[in-house]
Amino acid sequence: MSANEPVFSAKDFHLGAEVFSGDGRVVGKLVHVLVDADYRLQALVVEEGRDFSGRILSPGSLLVSNQVIVPKDAVKAMTHSRVDLSLASADIRRLPPYLRYGEKTETLGQEAEDFAAVLGSGPEIPGWLEEVANKPATELEIDEGENVMLGHTGRKLGEVQDVLFDGDQLVGVVLKPEGFFKKEVILPRRFLDRSDDAALFAQLDENDLKHLTPFDPE
């Protein structure tokens, strides 16, 4: 780690934090983190606000992605509620989009339904298009509200509320439990099995659940 590289601590990282450019503009908010197979932070995904992205002037541009991939070394400073980037506004607008849209195979019936929907409703993503994340298959997206499953039993343990980092290493997630507890708890990294972008899978039993630490943001 270089002397100029920022050090992230668990208490500072927060999904939903407001993001600012190096020239003081409000860019938007932090919506995802991308980690590699060893759960090391690779990049942030920032959703641009309507003012910054220009959507306030073009409300029908739904197929123009307003989420961008920000490399982790572009983070200058971070607190629980704010992320400051070293990049100027012009540089941020040149960052690669996180989502792209590609055609998917459909039946003739589905194509007819899409055509009818376009004729009879407002702008929306047609069924013949699908969103594809612009990231390597080896990187995992973790976002707020993502399901956490109990192993591969099909049983939902809860939902991700936040992420906890020590340096660039994910050490756990803040879990909003599904019926086990009344308060948010910390699910340590050691209980997370290899996951996908649709859900995280936790390998633990009922006794482990009883001993998870309640989350205290202070």
NORRAMO-V455712 format. One record per backbone hydrogen bond with DSSP energy under -1.0 kcal/mol. CO is the residue of the C=O (numbers start at 0). NH is the residue of the N-H. E is the energy in kcal/mol with one decimal. If there is no record, write none. Layout:
co;nh;e
CO;NH;E
CO;NH;E
This chain:
co;nh;e
1;4;-1.0
7;166;-3.1
8;11;-1.6
13;16;-1.7
16;29;-2.3
17;82;-2.8
18;26;-2.6
18;27;-1.2
19;84;-2.5
20;23;-1.7
24;20;-2.6
26;48;-3.1
27;18;-2.7
28;46;-2.7
29;15;-2.5
31;44;-2.3
32;141;-2.2
33;41;-3.3
33;42;-1.4
34;139;-3.3
35;38;-2.3
38;169;-2.6
39;35;-1.9
41;71;-1.1
42;33;-2.6
43;69;-3.2
44;30;-2.5
44;31;-1.5
45;67;-2.6
46;28;-1.9
48;52;-2.6
49;53;-1.2
49;55;-1.6
53;56;-1.5
57;60;-1.8
59;61;-2.0
60;63;-1.1
65;47;-3.2
66;97;-3.4
67;45;-2.3
69;43;-2.8
70;73;-2.1
71;74;-1.5
73;85;-2.9
76;83;-3.0
80;17;-2.0
81;78;-3.1
82;19;-2.9
83;75;-2.8
83;76;-1.8
86;21;-3.7
87;91;-2.1
88;92;-2.0
90;93;-1.0
91;94;-1.6
95;68;-2.3
97;133;-4.2
99;131;-2.8
101;129;-2.3
106;110;-2.1
107;111;-2.0
108;112;-1.9
109;113;-2.2
110;114;-2.1
111;115;-2.3
112;116;-2.1
113;117;-2.2
114;118;-1.7
115;119;-1.9
116;120;-1.0
125;128;-1.7
127;103;-2.0
129;101;-2.1
131;99;-2.2
132;134;-1.7
135;138;-1.5
139;34;-2.3
141;32;-1.8
142;145;-1.6
145;159;-2.6
146;199;-2.6
147;156;-3.0
147;157;-1.5
148;150;-1.2
148;201;-3.1
149;152;-1.8
154;149;-3.2
156;177;-2.5
157;147;-2.7
158;175;-3.1
159;144;-3.6
161;173;-2.3
163;170;-2.8
163;171;-1.2
165;168;-1.7
167;40;-3.8
168;165;-2.5
170;188;-2.4
171;163;-2.5
172;186;-2.9
173;160;-3.3
173;161;-1.0
174;184;-2.3
175;158;-2.0
183;214;-2.8
184;174;-3.4
186;172;-2.0
187;190;-1.7
188;191;-2.1
190;202;-3.3
198;195;-1.9
199;148;-3.4
200;192;-3.4
201;150;-2.3
204;208;-1.8
205;209;-1.3
207;210;-1.4
208;211;-1.2
212;185;-2.9
